[in-house]
Amino acid sequence: MKLQFLGAARTVTGSRHLVEANGCRILLDCGLLQGKRKEAFEENRRPLPGGPPDVVVLSHAHIDHSGNLPSLVRRGYSGPIWATPATRDLCSLMLQDSAQIQVHDVNFVNKLRKRQGRAPFEPLYRPEDALNALELFQGLAYGRWREIGPGVKLRFTDAGHMLGSAHVWLEITEPGREPRRLLFSGDIGRKGIPILRDPELPLEGTDILLMESTYAGRSHPPYAESEAELSRIVQEAHAAHRVVLIPAFAVGRTQQLVVALHRLHDQGRIPGMPVFVDSPLATDVTSVFRLHPETYDAETLESLHQPGNPFSFRALRYTRSVEDSQRLNDLRGPAIIIASSGMIEHGRILHHLRNRIMKDDTLLLITGWQAPHTLGRLLSEGATQVFIHGESFPVNCEVRELTGFSGHADQAELDEWVGSMRRKPSHTFIVHGEEEGALGLAQHLGERFQLPDVRVPRQGESFEL
Ligand SMILES: [Zn+2]
């Protein structure tokens, strides 16, 4: 079998790994690279070496794992895309949303190019490519083995990271060899956070492991502490009549924040103040959450049987139209606005920030991991002057970070996950992490669990196993 790492190698976004066995090319994830614009522009357009794969398996719907599927289809891929049913439903919204962003962004660049007398760029893909990709999805529920190629079986288990997220298990039988297991962790979720079930531990173990390392070497405060911190922040903002701007992925983080604010509100731990979820995608995605109670933890399931529902409360408004969104420009505090994108790269959060970044009655509250070179990362690192839509702005608003809402396992949780394996992997590849964290995790796992062969592959590197 051959393994090749084509993305999320010594970086976090652009997840793409190719497995070749018995003449069958299996692509694990097909994500968008985010961050440095020029590099992302070129890398996302680069075709897969050796032509399209035979099969695609998707770990979850986040754009850095799924967002380049439409390009693959645009270049002629017509095989199956295996995913859990909830991932498929989320992708039906997210890939079309992503296509619209691609078209919008390229139109913006092309206006500049036209003025410079240069030829326009094509968008990476268009909404019709996203639709064509959706036709290829094949749903596979958690826990079932399914043959997806000659001598290759697939199973998903619950990764507890977002709705529908999965650990990907392959069982590969090559001629003259015992069957071998390959486990791709996808993104590993956290225990004890609301809505989703905890990640399923990989108790039986595996021969080959591909493992994420986003929060390697770091630890999250317990969830209850983060909720208490959120309550303090909101109370202070209320007292000071501030507007709290929260950038959040439309999928996952937004629903998690809504459920947390709902709970704090019901418990009287935050004062009554308007909360706006300003994202048509988040509004639609919330409906997808309602459609998949099979993925909920016991507490959320229980609350669905109570009057009202966990995704709405009296002070909360979902805004869909552009006009309603623009009306928020004149909104005075105290109020909370949750909008995407989560790393402040595009979308309505950029418009709100542009409108409020120079005002000291605004608090920008960052609740998720920010990729290097994104506006979210620059602001969380204390930038005092930033560019938004090509224009420079001084940062007068306050910027705070709340890490406990992360959807990724921290070091202790990664240890528990690996430690649970009865059969420890003979080959381990650390992916989906910044270089320093990934290298640290590789060394740590080798020492703590005596794993014999732990590597941090580079982009494009391949291994014969
Ligand atoms: Zn993810």
Residues whose N, C-alpha, C, O or C-beta is under 5 A from the ligand:
A	BS01	ZN	H62 D187
